[in-house]
Amino acid sequence: MTALFNARGRIAMIASSAKGGRAGRIGPGASASGLSGRARELTPGVWVGGGRYVYGVRSGRVSFVATATAAELRSAAKLRSDLQAAGL
């Protein structure tokens, strides 16, 4: 589990790659086809759905799930940068 903080020191996103982690009933290891109709692809490999859920996809499988603030989701470039900084 990883917490990402914004410039003000507040949590902007909480992410998990653990098998038990879930965001909108979808967790790491699930087939990426389960995201169809529930989420949209924001950038290659990063899907957003359910208002504030973020899903990472690699090789057709969900690799991590996260919950993010609305401010974090406003910019695809910022979201991608923060996920890379967190090692996701």
N, CA, C and O atoms as CSV, one atom per row, in Angstrom:
chain,resi,resn,atom,element,x,y,z
A,1,MET,N,N,0.850,-1.161,0.000
A,1,MET,CA,C,0.000,0.000,0.000
A,1,MET,C,C,0.903,1.233,0.000
A,1,MET,O,O,1.914,1.282,0.701
A,2,THR,N,N,0.518,2.216,-0.796
A,2,THR,CA,C,1.303,3.436,-0.937
A,2,THR,C,C,0.396,4.643,-0.808
A,2,THR,O,O,-0.704,4.659,-1.361
A,3,ALA,N,N,0.844,5.646,-0.088
A,3,ALA,CA,C,0.114,6.911,0.010
A,3,ALA,C,C,0.931,7.983,-0.709
A,3,ALA,O,O,2.140,8.100,-0.508
A,4,LEU,N,N,0.256,8.755,-1.542
A,4,LEU,CA,C,0.893,9.872,-2.237
A,4,LEU,C,C,0.382,11.170,-1.638
A,4,LEU,O,O,-0.822,11.332,-1.437
A,5,PHE,N,N,1.286,12.094,-1.353
A,5,PHE,CA,C,0.922,13.351,-0.734
A,5,PHE,C,C,1.013,14.493,-1.737
A,5,PHE,O,O,1.846,14.472,-2.642
A,6,ASN,N,N,0.145,15.493,-1.567
A,6,ASN,CA,C,0.210,16.678,-2.426
A,6,ASN,C,C,1.203,17.682,-1.844
A,6,ASN,O,O,1.841,17.406,-0.828
A,7,ALA,N,N,1.334,18.833,-2.478
A,7,ALA,CA,C,2.302,19.848,-2.047
A,7,ALA,C,C,1.986,20.391,-0.655
A,7,ALA,O,O,2.880,20.888,0.029
A,8,ARG,N,N,0.740,20.302,-0.234
A,8,ARG,CA,C,0.346,20.793,1.089
A,8,ARG,C,C,0.515,19.743,2.181
A,8,ARG,O,O,0.205,19.998,3.345
A,9,GLY,N,N,1.003,18.569,1.808
A,9,GLY,CA,C,1.229,17.508,2.774
A,9,GLY,C,C,0.007,16.665,3.090
A,9,GLY,O,O,0.003,15.910,4.062
A,10,ARG,N,N,-1.029,16.790,2.274
A,10,ARG,CA,C,-2.241,15.994,2.461
A,10,ARG,C,C,-2.245,14.820,1.495
A,10,ARG,O,O,-1.648,14.885,0.420
A,11,ILE,N,N,-2.915,13.761,1.881
A,11,ILE,CA,C,-2.965,12.579,1.018
A,11,ILE,C,C,-3.780,12.884,-0.232
A,11,ILE,O,O,-4.921,13.337,-0.150
A,12,ALA,N,N,-3.173,12.628,-1.394
A,12,ALA,CA,C,-3.833,12.848,-2.683
A,12,ALA,C,C,-4.300,11.529,-3.295
A,12,ALA,O,O,-5.246,11.495,-4.082
A,13,MET,N,N,-3.618,10.436,-2.917
A,13,MET,CA,C,-3.977,9.133,-3.483
A,13,MET,C,C,-3.465,8.021,-2.577
A,13,MET,O,O,-2.393,8.125,-1.982
A,14,ILE,N,N,-4.251,6.961,-2.487
A,14,ILE,CA,C,-3.831,5.750,-1.788
A,14,ILE,C,C,-3.923,4.620,-2.797
A,14,ILE,O,O,-4.975,4.397,-3.397
A,15,ALA,N,N,-2.815,3.902,-2.984
A,15,ALA,CA,C,-2.750,2.846,-3.991
A,15,ALA,C,C,-2.316,1.527,-3.363
A,15,ALA,O,O,-1.601,1.506,-2.361
A,16,SER,N,N,-2.759,0.431,-3.966
A,16,SER,CA,C,-2.392,-0.893,-3.487
A,16,SER,C,C,-2.209,-1.853,-4.656
A,16,SER,O,O,-2.978,-1.840,-5.617
A,17,SER,N,N,-1.189,-2.673,-4.556
A,17,SER,CA,C,-0.986,-3.732,-5.544
A,17,SER,C,C,-1.200,-5.103,-4.895
A,17,SER,O,O,-0.949,-6.133,-5.521
A,18,ALA,N,N,-1.660,-5.114,-3.653
A,18,ALA,CA,C,-1.906,-6.358,-2.930
A,18,ALA,C,C,-3.169,-7.049,-3.452
A,18,ALA,O,O,-4.117,-6.380,-3.862
A,19,LYS,N,N,-3.182,-8.349,-3.437
A,19,LYS,CA,C,-4.318,-9.121,-3.947
A,19,LYS,C,C,-5.632,-8.752,-3.257
A,19,LYS,O,O,-6.685,-8.796,-3.893
A,20,GLY,N,N,-5.597,-8.393,-1.987
A,20,GLY,CA,C,-6.824,-8.066,-1.253
A,20,GLY,C,C,-7.353,-6.668,-1.511
A,20,GLY,O,O,-8.486,-6.361,-1.140
A,21,GLY,N,N,-6.552,-5.813,-2.141
A,21,GLY,CA,C,-6.985,-4.441,-2.415
A,21,GLY,C,C,-8.103,-4.418,-3.444
A,21,GLY,O,O,-8.083,-5.188,-4.404
A,22,ARG,N,N,-9.063,-3.551,-3.250
A,22,ARG,CA,C,-10.176,-3.450,-4.190
A,22,ARG,C,C,-10.564,-1.999,-4.365
A,22,ARG,O,O,-10.476,-1.198,-3.434
A,23,ALA,N,N,-10.992,-1.674,-5.563
A,23,ALA,CA,C,-11.556,-0.367,-5.882
A,23,ALA,C,C,-12.726,-0.639,-6.815
A,23,ALA,O,O,-12.531,-1.046,-7.960
A,24,GLY,N,N,-13.921,-0.419,-6.332
A,24,GLY,CA,C,-15.096,-0.699,-7.154
A,24,GLY,C,C,-15.220,-2.160,-7.533
A,24,GLY,O,O,-15.573,-2.474,-8.670
A,25,ARG,N,N,-14.938,-3.054,-6.611
A,25,ARG,CA,C,-15.020,-4.514,-6.800
A,25,ARG,C,C,-13.978,-5.097,-7.746
A,25,ARG,O,O,-14.067,-6.270,-8.109
A,26,ILE,N,N,-13.007,-4.312,-8.147
A,26,ILE,CA,C,-11.942,-4.794,-9.029
A,26,ILE,C,C,-10.622,-4.665,-8.279
A,26,ILE,O,O,-10.333,-3.621,-7.694
A,27,GLY,N,N,-9.833,-5.717,-8.298
A,27,GLY,CA,C,-8.572,-5.710,-7.580
A,27,GLY,C,C,-7.411,-6.147,-8.452
A,27,GLY,O,O,-7.615,-6.598,-9.579
A,28,PRO,N,N,-6.193,-6.019,-7.940
A,28,PRO,CA,C,-5.011,-6.467,-8.669
A,28,PRO,C,C,-5.115,-7.945,-9.021
A,28,PRO,O,O,-5.536,-8.764,-8.204
A,29,GLY,N,N,-4.727,-8.271,-10.240
A,29,GLY,CA,C,-4.789,-9.638,-10.729
A,29,GLY,C,C,-6.023,-9.910,-11.568
A,29,GLY,O,O,-6.076,-10.903,-12.294
A,30,ALA,N,N,-7.030,-9.025,-11.473
A,30,ALA,CA,C,-8.256,-9.206,-12.261
A,30,ALA,C,C,-7.966,-8.927,-13.732
A,30,ALA,O,O,-7.043,-8.185,-14.067
A,31,SER,N,N,-8.755,-9.524,-14.589
A,31,SER,CA,C,-8.605,-9.277,-16.014
A,31,SER,C,C,-8.988,-7.835,-16.337
A,31,SER,O,O,-9.965,-7.312,-15.801
A,32,ALA,N,N,-8.225,-7.206,-17.202
A,32,ALA,CA,C,-8.503,-5.827,-17.601
A,32,ALA,C,C,-9.820,-5.708,-18.350
A,32,ALA,O,O,-10.384,-4.617,-18.430
A,33,SER,N,N,-10.314,-6.797,-18.895
A,33,SER,CA,C,-11.594,-6.753,-19.605
A,33,SER,C,C,-12.734,-6.391,-18.655
A,33,SER,O,O,-13.771,-5.902,-19.101
A,34,GLY,N,N,-12.561,-6.620,-17.364
A,34,GLY,CA,C,-13.566,-6.258,-16.368
A,34,GLY,C,C,-13.731,-4.756,-16.206
A,34,GLY,O,O,-14.716,-4.300,-15.624
A,35,LEU,N,N,-12.780,-3.986,-16.713
A,35,LEU,CA,C,-12.869,-2.528,-16.630
A,35,LEU,C,C,-13.776,-1.947,-17.704
A,35,LEU,O,O,-14.267,-0.826,-17.572
A,36,SER,N,N,-13.995,-2.704,-18.754
A,36,SER,CA,C,-14.834,-2.238,-19.858
A,36,SER,C,C,-16.234,-1.904,-19.349
A,36,SER,O,O,-16.889,-2.732,-18.716
A,37,GLY,N,N,-16.678,-0.697,-19.629
A,37,GLY,CA,C,-17.985,-0.253,-19.183
A,37,GLY,C,C,-17.987,0.319,-17.780
A,37,GLY,O,O,-18.956,0.969,-17.387
A,38,ARG,N,N,-16.930,0.095,-17.013
A,38,ARG,CA,C,-16.823,0.612,-15.653
A,38,ARG,C,C,-15.818,1.749,-15.544
A,38,ARG,O,O,-15.892,2.569,-14.629
A,39,ALA,N,N,-14.879,1.791,-16.482
A,39,ALA,CA,C,-13.810,2.781,-16.425
A,39,ALA,C,C,-13.415,3.185,-17.840
A,39,ALA,O,O,-13.780,2.529,-18.816
A,40,ARG,N,N,-12.667,4.271,-17.930
A,40,ARG,CA,C,-12.168,4.723,-19.233
A,40,ARG,C,C,-10.648,4.845,-19.142
A,40,ARG,O,O,-10.090,5.128,-18.083
A,41,GLU,N,N,-10.007,4.625,-20.270
A,41,GLU,CA,C,-8.554,4.695,-20.309
A,41,GLU,C,C,-8.137,6.162,-20.384
A,41,GLU,O,O,-8.433,6.846,-21.363
A,42,LEU,N,N,-7.459,6.636,-19.362
A,42,LEU,CA,C,-7.002,8.022,-19.295
A,42,LEU,C,C,-5.716,8.200,-20.088
A,42,LEU,O,O,-5.605,9.120,-20.898
A,43,THR,N,N,-4.768,7.344,-19.862
A,43,THR,CA,C,-3.515,7.268,-20.613
A,43,THR,C,C,-3.205,5.791,-20.778
A,43,THR,O,O,-3.798,4.968,-20.081
A,44,PRO,N,N,-2.298,5.424,-21.675
A,44,PRO,CA,C,-1.990,3.996,-21.836
A,44,PRO,C,C,-1.596,3.338,-20.508
A,44,PRO,O,O,-0.630,3.741,-19.860
A,45,GLY,N,N,-2.357,2.331,-20.127
A,45,GLY,CA,C,-2.068,1.595,-18.902
A,45,GLY,C,C,-2.692,2.166,-17.647
A,45,GLY,O,O,-2.569,1.568,-16.578
A,46,VAL,N,N,-3.366,3.317,-17.742
A,46,VAL,CA,C,-4.009,3.927,-16.577
A,46,VAL,C,C,-5.478,4.177,-16.900
A,46,VAL,O,O,-5.807,4.904,-17.837
A,47,TRP,N,N,-6.348,3.567,-16.115
A,47,TRP,CA,C,-7.794,3.686,-16.301
A,47,TRP,C,C,-8.401,4.393,-15.097
A,47,TRP,O,O,-7.910,4.251,-13.977
A,48,VAL,N,N,-9.462,5.150,-15.324
A,48,VAL,CA,C,-10.159,5.867,-14.252
A,48,VAL,C,C,-11.639,5.532,-14.337
A,48,VAL,O,O,-12.222,5.551,-15.421
A,49,GLY,N,N,-12.247,5.227,-13.201
A,49,GLY,CA,C,-13.666,4.915,-13.181
A,49,GLY,C,C,-14.264,5.070,-11.801
A,49,GLY,O,O,-13.546,5.223,-10.812
A,50,GLY,N,N,-15.572,5.030,-11.742
A,50,GLY,CA,C,-16.253,5.106,-10.462
A,50,GLY,C,C,-16.036,6.411,-9.732
A,50,GLY,O,O,-16.111,6.451,-8.504
A,51,GLY,N,N,-15.773,7.465,-10.451
A,51,GLY,CA,C,-15.559,8.773,-9.830
A,51,GLY,C,C,-14.118,9.014,-9.448
A,51,GLY,O,O,-13.495,9.941,-9.968
A,52,ARG,N,N,-13.566,8.210,-8.555
A,52,ARG,CA,C,-12.207,8.474,-8.070
A,52,ARG,C,C,-11.295,7.251,-8.050
A,52,ARG,O,O,-10.223,7.289,-7.446
A,53,TYR,N,N,-11.703,6.187,-8.694
A,53,TYR,CA,C,-10.875,4.990,-8.724
A,53,TYR,C,C,-9.887,5.056,-9.884
A,53,TYR,O,O,-10.226,5.509,-10.977
A,54,VAL,N,N,-8.665,4.601,-9.634
A,54,VAL,CA,C,-7.618,4.546,-10.649
A,54,VAL,C,C,-7.140,3.098,-10.722
A,54,VAL,O,O,-6.933,2.451,-9.695
A,55,TYR,N,N,-6.967,2.601,-11.938
A,55,TYR,CA,C,-6.519,1.226,-12.150
A,55,TYR,C,C,-5.296,1.231,-13.053
A,55,TYR,O,O,-5.279,1.914,-14.077
A,56,GLY,N,N,-4.281,0.477,-12.680
A,56,GLY,CA,C,-3.124,0.291,-13.538
A,56,GLY,C,C,-3.253,-1.036,-14.253
A,56,GLY,O,O,-3.612,-2.040,-13.638
A,57,VAL,N,N,-2.965,-1.056,-15.551
A,57,VAL,CA,C,-3.099,-2.281,-16.340
A,57,VAL,C,C,-1.775,-2.593,-17.031
A,57,VAL,O,O,-1.184,-1.738,-17.691
A,58,ARG,N,N,-1.327,-3.828,-16.867
A,58,ARG,CA,C,-0.135,-4.332,-17.556
A,58,ARG,C,C,-0.433,-5.735,-18.042
A,58,ARG,O,O,-0.951,-6.569,-17.299
A,59,SER,N,N,-0.104,-5.983,-19.288
A,59,SER,CA,C,-0.266,-7.315,-19.885
A,59,SER,C,C,-1.676,-7.875,-19.710
A,59,SER,O,O,-1.848,-9.067,-19.454
A,60,GLY,N,N,-2.680,-7.013,-19.848
A,60,GLY,CA,C,-4.060,-7.475,-19.800
A,60,GLY,C,C,-4.614,-7.743,-18.419
A,60,GLY,O,O,-5.723,-8.262,-18.289
A,61,ARG,N,N,-3.862,-7.399,-17.378
A,61,ARG,CA,C,-4.292,-7.615,-15.995
A,61,ARG,C,C,-4.177,-6.318,-15.206
A,61,ARG,O,O,-3.333,-5.472,-15.503
A,62,VAL,N,N,-5.029,-6.168,-14.202
A,62,VAL,CA,C,-4.961,-5.012,-13.309
A,62,VAL,C,C,-3.752,-5.218,-12.403
A,62,VAL,O,O,-3.655,-6.237,-11.719
A,63,SER,N,N,-2.829,-4.255,-12.395
A,63,SER,CA,C,-1.613,-4.384,-11.591
A,63,SER,C,C,-1.711,-3.642,-10.265
A,63,SER,O,O,-1.052,-4.023,-9.298
A,64,PHE,N,N,-2.527,-2.582,-10.204
A,64,PHE,CA,C,-2.755,-1.868,-8.947
A,64,PHE,C,C,-4.099,-1.163,-9.011
A,64,PHE,O,O,-4.644,-0.922,-10.089
A,65,VAL,N,N,-4.618,-0.840,-7.843
A,65,VAL,CA,C,-5.833,-0.038,-7.730
A,65,VAL,C,C,-5.530,1.127,-6.802
A,65,VAL,O,O,-4.657,1.038,-5.939
A,66,ALA,N,N,-6.258,2.216,-6.987
A,66,ALA,CA,C,-6.039,3.393,-6.145
A,66,ALA,C,C,-7.316,4.201,-6.025
A,66,ALA,O,O,-8.225,4.089,-6.847
A,67,THR,N,N,-7.364,5.005,-4.998
A,67,THR,CA,C,-8.414,5.996,-4.812
A,67,THR,C,C,-7.714,7.334,-4.764
A,67,THR,O,O,-6.759,7.512,-4.008
A,68,ALA,N,N,-8.183,8.286,-5.573
A,68,ALA,CA,C,-7.517,9.583,-5.687
A,68,ALA,C,C,-8.494,10.730,-5.471
A,68,ALA,O,O,-9.705,10.570,-5.623
A,69,THR,N,N,-7.950,11.883,-5.116
A,69,THR,CA,C,-8.774,13.082,-4.973
A,69,THR,C,C,-9.129,13.617,-6.360
A,69,THR,O,O,-8.481,13.276,-7.350
A,70,ALA,N,N,-10.149,14.445,-6.420
A,70,ALA,CA,C,-10.561,15.053,-7.693
A,70,ALA,C,C,-9.429,15.899,-8.265
A,70,ALA,O,O,-9.219,15.915,-9.478
A,71,ALA,N,N,-8.708,16.592,-7.414
A,71,ALA,CA,C,-7.596,17.432,-7.878
A,71,ALA,C,C,-6.512,16.592,-8.545
A,71,ALA,O,O,-5.898,17.027,-9.519
A,72,GLU,N,N,-6.279,15.410,-8.030
A,72,GLU,CA,C,-5.263,14.516,-8.596
A,72,GLU,C,C,-5.666,14.036,-9.981
A,72,GLU,O,O,-4.808,13.788,-10.827
A,73,LEU,N,N,-6.961,13.904,-10.216
A,73,LEU,CA,C,-7.450,13.364,-11.485
A,73,LEU,C,C,-7.634,14.430,-12.571
A,73,LEU,O,O,-7.950,14.088,-13.710
A,74,ARG,N,N,-7.446,15.694,-12.249
A,74,ARG,CA,C,-7.655,16.763,-13.240
A,74,ARG,C,C,-6.642,16.742,-14.370
A,74,ARG,O,O,-6.964,17.115,-15.498
A,75,SER,N,N,-5.430,16.313,-14.084
A,75,SER,CA,C,-4.371,16.318,-15.087
A,75,SER,C,C,-3.823,14.911,-15.280
A,75,SER,O,O,-3.285,14.312,-14.349
A,76,ALA,N,N,-3.963,14.390,-16.489
A,76,ALA,CA,C,-3.443,13.056,-16.784
A,76,ALA,C,C,-1.928,13.011,-16.628
A,76,ALA,O,O,-1.380,12.017,-16.151
A,77,ALA,N,N,-1.250,14.085,-17.027
A,77,ALA,CA,C,0.214,14.129,-16.925
A,77,ALA,C,C,0.658,14.104,-15.461
A,77,ALA,O,O,1.616,13.410,-15.119
A,78,LYS,N,N,-0.024,14.848,-14.604
A,78,LYS,CA,C,0.324,14.870,-13.181
A,78,LYS,C,C,0.057,13.514,-12.539
A,78,LYS,O,O,0.868,13.019,-11.756
A,79,LEU,N,N,-1.076,12.923,-12.871
A,79,LEU,CA,C,-1.402,11.604,-12.335
A,79,LEU,C,C,-0.343,10.591,-12.745
A,79,LEU,O,O,0.151,9.835,-11.908
A,80,ARG,N,N,0.003,10.571,-14.007
A,80,ARG,CA,C,1.025,9.639,-14.505
A,80,ARG,C,C,2.365,9.856,-13.796
A,80,ARG,O,O,3.033,8.895,-13.414
A,81,SER,N,N,2.750,11.119,-13.623
A,81,SER,CA,C,4.002,11.463,-12.955
A,81,SER,C,C,3.992,10.987,-11.509
A,81,SER,O,O,4.980,10.423,-11.039
A,82,ASP,N,N,2.894,11.205,-10.802
A,82,ASP,CA,C,2.795,10.778,-9.405
A,82,ASP,C,C,2.818,9.267,-9.274
A,82,ASP,O,O,3.404,8.732,-8.333
A,83,LEU,N,N,2.186,8.576,-10.211
A,83,LEU,CA,C,2.214,7.113,-10.173
A,83,LEU,C,C,3.626,6.581,-10.419
A,83,LEU,O,O,4.043,5.608,-9.791
A,84,GLN,N,N,4.343,7.205,-11.314
A,84,GLN,CA,C,5.731,6.792,-11.565
A,84,GLN,C,C,6.600,7.051,-10.331
A,84,GLN,O,O,7.443,6.226,-9.980
A,85,ALA,N,N,6.393,8.194,-9.676
A,85,ALA,CA,C,7.162,8.516,-8.475
A,85,ALA,C,C,6.894,7.508,-7.358
A,85,ALA,O,O,7.772,7.232,-6.541
A,86,ALA,N,N,5.683,6.962,-7.328
A,86,ALA,CA,C,5.323,5.973,-6.317
A,86,ALA,C,C,5.767,4.561,-6.691
A,86,ALA,O,O,5.596,3.624,-5.912
A,87,GLY,N,N,6.332,4.417,-7.879
A,87,GLY,CA,C,6.799,3.101,-8.322
A,87,GLY,C,C,5.695,2.228,-8.895
A,87,GLY,O,O,5.832,1.008,-8.979
A,88,LEU,N,N,4.607,2.862,-9.286
A,88,LEU,CA,C,3.483,2.108,-9.839
A,88,LEU,C,C,3.443,2.291,-11.337
A,88,LEU,O,O,2.569,1.738,-12.004
